Amino acid sequence: SDGSIRLHQMTSEYPLMQWNDSTNGQPVIALQWALTRPSVFFVLDASSNIYIWDLLENDLLPVAKQTIPSETVVTMVLLGEPEKTNGSLGIVLAKGSGQIDIQYIKKKWALH
């Protein structure tokens, strides 16, 4: 609810990494790992901002932020096929109006 994100290992109750206030205090609505690149995850906050984290590039801050204008995004899901080498990765955004948007992610965040 405060924008904190914690990365846990299954064998420990203590986080390996913790990022406080990662969304400027906005609640985290959804978080999902990229299906085609294990070091990348996406975070959606309550203000319809999507943060892209690539832990190999920067483990302190997101590498990109995209604001979805004009409408509230209520959830997101990533699409991709890890077994395929083309690196296609999509993001599905469900908006408050019921509209669904599908966008492709840049190859640099999708390829192994």
Buried (B, 14 or more C-beta within 10 A) or exposed (E): EEBBBEEEEEEEEEEEEEBEEBBEBBEBBBBBEBBBBEBBBBBBBBBBBBBBBBBEBEEEEBBBBEEBEEEEBBEBBBBBEEEEEEBBBBBEBBBEEEEEEEEEBEEBBBBE
